[in-house]
Amino acid sequence: MRFERGLDFARAQDAADPLASFRDRFAIPKRPDGTDVIYLCGNSLGLQPTEAVSLVREELEAWGAMAVSAHFAAERPWLSYADRLAPAAAALVGAHPSEVVTMNTLTVNLHFMMVSFYRPTADRRKVLIEQPAFPSDRYAVESQIRLHGFDPADSLIEVGPRPNESVIRMEDLETCICAEGSTIALVLLPGVNYYTGQVFDMAAITRLGQAQGCVVGFDLAHAVGNISLRLHDWNSDFAVWCSYKYLNGGPGAVGGCFVHDRHRDWLDKPRLAGWWGHDPASRFQMGPDFIPISGAGGWQVSNVPILSLAPVLASLDIFEEAGMEALTAKSDRLTSYLAYLVREELGARVEILTPLESGRRGCQLSLRVRGTRADQRRAFEALETHGVVCDWREPDVIRAAPVPLYNRFEDVCEFVGVLQRALVLDS
Ligand SMILES: *Cc1c(COP(=O)(O)O)cnc(C)c1O
């Protein structure tokens, strides 16, 4: 890929971008002067698809006009509302529709999945996670270990980067899985590490873990809607995700779950059951026996939160229309352009922690600002003053995620320009 410095080049890229019009379908927050902020924070909370507003309003209106009849008579009947999301959600994670379900929230889904898939014994009780893991995942795993009467001190294995390195080496994961595999009940890794943006080789991890008899699950919080996923072909046992980051489903949006078809008929095996996981054909006969839906739907517990699902539907429609293939192609170019500009314009002042090869990162780059505390503060303040929204992790790491659905090359160029004026020209 060949890039050039300067705003003219960025604008020419935007003019030639076949996905450029998708930006118009999102609400972009404004600066005080009325211009769009530079929003590079889709890794934390995706922007609002404008269509979400009308879809939520339609369900409020259906409730008002039909009340209980809307379960059947609404334009999108509430009884089958969640099923509507399955094809698009399945396409995003590389699964069959029967392997995915949109429900609950991420950490809740992680607990539900671990109740079924983390079945420790005295000899095989360990969980392998990455270091640093997202705190919620760590809390969830530790609490599950304790729930089974074991102690995280000798049941939790963490693999982190080597000293003075930023990302985890696949060979270190492999060594750990091969050495300790017979004592590991569950390998639970992310698709993309939230802090560094590193992509994990989920196909290889699944293969290695399962060869040792471990269950292998993934947390796709930062992967879904960001990178290409093939969970079914990889044969992963389960996965969970949230819908408010790259999926633009809104604050606290309903999350998702993948359960491989191999586990479709989960009869007489551990699971936390509820009536919404019951076969819909006989659910309302209200019998005493739980007859689960075959597939991921069988893990549903409660009635569906229609008002919360409407924005997720709006968002998944957009993903279906744009297609992950086109999105990841643009994403690769946009983030490569960001890396190019950071090196050209910021040089030694900023270190890129994220691996730069296309297959080893998604759209997010984690940037370490080198220099004194005063330099770092100046950079942080410059971003705020100029209406750049990105994620600053104390003391010195900026996470910037140009999202292919709504970010422009111009955004990337402006972002690096703000940092360059604060760090290079002012110093
Ligand atoms: C964002 C994120 C979460 C958030 O969990 P919720 O239950 O949705 O609040 C959990 N784990 C990871 C890895 C995340 O990136």
The ligand as a Gaussian input file, in Angstrom:
#p B3LYP/6-31G(d) Opt

LIG

0 1
 C      -15.929000      -4.416000      26.692000
 C      -15.527000      -5.701000      27.303000
 C      -16.281000      -6.298000      28.328000
 C      -17.504000      -5.621000      28.868000
 O      -18.373000      -6.517000      29.444000
 P      -19.922000      -6.170000      29.662000
 O      -20.413000      -7.346000      30.357000
 O      -20.512000      -5.928000      28.313000
 O      -19.988000      -4.921000      30.485000
 C      -15.859000      -7.514000      28.823000
 N      -14.741000      -8.119000      28.351000
 C      -13.996000      -7.568000      27.369000
 C      -12.779000      -8.273000      26.871000
 C      -14.356000      -6.348000      26.835000
 O      -13.597000      -5.789000      25.883000

